[in-house]
């Protein structure tokens, strides 16, 4: 797991372990991440299923409930295939753009 903090956003890149182990690692480190927007970069993983993405559901809901962005980056799964509570985009640039838009919405009180 690789952590890269840029301003109020932490990008977490996963390359080697299983999704279940990755989510468990995120949960273990969540206390230090909870005040940041989180981008989970799964772009380098070759095979991802809907079940893998759904592993992030509880963590995503928890993070969004405290008014922070939680975005998954993968071009292997379409946003139409995942539950509405999970935000998934195909590129890292789209993740940055989405976090920025959500921060503006929060600043405006939406």
C-alpha positions as CSV (number, residue, x, y, z in Angstrom):
1,X,0.0,0.0,0.0
2,X,1.5,3.3,-1.1
3,X,0.3,6.6,0.5
4,X,0.7,9.9,-1.2
5,X,-0.7,13.0,0.5
6,X,-1.5,16.1,-1.6
7,X,-3.1,18.9,0.4
8,X,-6.3,17.6,2.0
9,X,-6.3,14.4,-0.2
10,X,-4.6,11.1,0.3
11,X,-4.1,8.9,-2.7
12,X,-3.7,5.2,-1.8
13,X,-2.3,2.9,-4.4
14,X,-2.6,-0.8,-4.3
15,X,-0.4,-3.1,-6.3
16,X,0.2,-6.5,-4.7
17,X,-2.2,-7.8,-2.1
18,X,-5.8,-8.9,-2.4
19,X,-8.7,-6.4,-2.2
20,X,-9.9,-7.9,1.1
21,X,-6.4,-7.5,2.7
22,X,-6.2,-4.0,1.2
23,X,-9.6,-2.9,2.7
24,X,-8.5,-4.4,6.1
25,X,-5.3,-2.4,5.9
26,X,-7.2,0.8,5.1
27,X,-9.5,0.1,8.1
28,X,-6.5,-0.3,10.3
29,X,-5.0,3.0,9.2
30,X,-8.3,4.8,8.9
31,X,-7.8,6.9,12.1
32,X,-4.9,8.7,10.4
33,X,-6.8,9.2,7.2
34,X,-10.3,10.2,8.4
35,X,-9.7,13.9,8.0
36,X,-8.6,13.7,4.4
37,X,-10.4,13.1,1.1
38,X,-9.4,9.6,0.0
39,X,-8.6,8.4,-3.5
40,X,-8.1,4.6,-3.8
41,X,-6.1,4.0,-6.9
42,X,-6.7,0.4,-8.2
43,X,-5.5,1.2,-11.7
44,X,-2.6,-1.2,-11.7
45,X,-4.6,-4.2,-10.7
46,X,-5.4,-6.4,-13.7
47,X,-8.5,-8.2,-12.5
48,X,-11.2,-6.5,-10.4
49,X,-14.8,-7.7,-9.9
50,X,-17.9,-6.0,-8.6
51,X,-17.5,-8.0,-5.4
52,X,-14.0,-6.5,-5.0
53,X,-15.4,-3.0,-5.3
54,X,-18.2,-3.8,-2.9
55,X,-15.6,-4.5,-0.2
56,X,-15.1,-0.8,0.0
57,X,-18.8,0.0,0.6
58,X,-18.8,0.3,4.4
59,X,-15.6,2.3,4.5
60,X,-16.9,4.6,1.7
61,X,-20.2,5.2,3.6
62,X,-18.4,5.8,6.8
63,X,-16.0,8.4,5.2
64,X,-18.8,10.2,3.3
65,X,-20.9,10.4,6.4
66,X,-18.2,12.7,8.0
67,X,-18.3,14.9,4.9
68,X,-15.2,13.8,3.0
69,X,-14.7,12.3,-0.5
70,X,-14.0,8.7,-1.1
71,X,-13.2,7.8,-4.7
72,X,-12.0,4.6,-6.3
73,X,-10.0,4.7,-9.5
74,X,-10.3,1.8,-11.9
75,X,-11.1,1.4,-15.6
76,X,-12.0,-2.3,-15.2
77,X,-15.5,-1.6,-13.7
78,X,-18.1,0.8,-14.9
79,X,-19.8,3.2,-12.5
80,X,-23.1,1.9,-13.8
81,X,-22.2,-1.5,-12.3
82,X,-21.5,-0.5,-8.7
83,X,-23.9,0.6,-5.9
84,X,-24.8,4.4,-5.9
85,X,-23.0,4.8,-2.6
86,X,-19.6,3.9,-4.2
87,X,-17.9,6.5,-6.4
88,X,-15.7,5.0,-9.1
89,X,-14.0,6.8,-11.9
90,X,-11.7,5.5,-14.7
91,X,-8.8,7.9,-14.3
92,X,-6.8,9.6,-11.5
93,X,-7.5,13.0,-13.1
94,X,-11.2,12.4,-12.9
95,X,-10.8,11.5,-9.2
96,X,-9.0,14.8,-8.5
97,X,-11.7,16.7,-10.4
98,X,-14.5,14.9,-8.5
99,X,-12.9,15.6,-5.1
100,X,-12.5,19.3,-6.0
101,X,-16.2,19.5,-7.1
102,X,-17.4,17.8,-3.9
103,X,-15.2,20.2,-1.8
104,X,-16.9,23.1,-3.5
105,X,-20.3,21.6,-2.9
106,X,-19.5,21.2,0.8
107,X,-18.2,24.7,1.0
108,X,-21.5,25.9,-0.4
109,X,-23.5,23.9,2.1
110,X,-24.8,21.1,-0.2
